[in-house]
Amino acid sequence: MPLLELRKNNFDYNKEVIPFITNGIIIDTCVIETLIEGFIHTRISGKSASLMQDFTMIIGFLDIIKIPNSWDRFLITPHIITETFHRFREKEHYKGGKYKKVLEEIMPLIISMKEVPACKEEVLKHITYTDTRIEIGDFSIYVVANDFLKQDKKIAVLSADDGVTSKYMDDPNVLGMNYKYIMLNYN
């Protein structure tokens, strides 16, 4: 997959981004987690967004690729949403009576995202038994990306995980977007 590189002199948004994001953007758990953390801290805790580098980077990245607040463009699998809620259950935000307020803040974001299935049989084919760092959500991303490829459609994958964004390095129909790498190298 081509990795998005914004600093090229001949960068053409209409050619290098639009064809891939037209069908949606498959997002990794780390992206949702960063967005939710940022919204919780800025809207509930009243902290400045500038204190959260990852949140600032992803919001800036979404502005650059011209999809700010376009949560309905994001594609998530049931595995990704499960990972997301599992991680947040363990965080301080759910403690101390803030659970309802946190859910009121994040549910519209989650609800607006489109769910795409990743069937169990296909997900299990990606388990290698050697790399224990890869989570089931990552495997579900691979399944969904493969489903788009089988339909001869282009798709984008957004993550902060090089393993996820570089999985399809040689496939011209999947655009890997590692927002951290892009934003740290953009300026």
HELIX and SHEET records of a PDB file:
HELIX    1   1 TYR A   13  GLU A   16  1                                   4    
HELIX    2   2 ILE A   18  ILE A   21  1                                   4    
HELIX    3   3 THR A   29  PHE A   39  1                                  11    
HELIX    4   4 ILE A   40  ILE A   44  3                                   5    
HELIX    5   5 ALA A   49  LEU A   51  5                                   3    
HELIX    6   6 GLN A   53  ILE A   64  1                                  12    
HELIX    7   7 TRP A   71  ARG A   73  5                                   3    
HELIX    8   8 PRO A   78  ARG A   89  1                                  12    
HELIX    9   9 GLU A   92  TYR A   94  5                                   3    
HELIX   10  10 TYR A   99  SER A  112  1                                  14    
HELIX   11  11 LYS A  120  LEU A  124  1                                   5    
HELIX   12  12 ILE A  136  LYS A  150  1                                  15    
HELIX   13  13 ASP A  162  THR A  165  1                                   4    
HELIX   14  14 TYR A  179  TYR A  186  1                                   8    
SHEET    1   A 5 LYS A 114  GLU A 115  0                                        
SHEET    2   A 5 PHE A  74  ILE A  76  1                                        
SHEET    3   A 5 ILE A  25  ILE A  27  1                                        
SHEET    4   A 5 ILE A 155  SER A 159  1                                        
SHEET    5   A 5 VAL A 174  ASN A 178  1                                        
END                                                                             
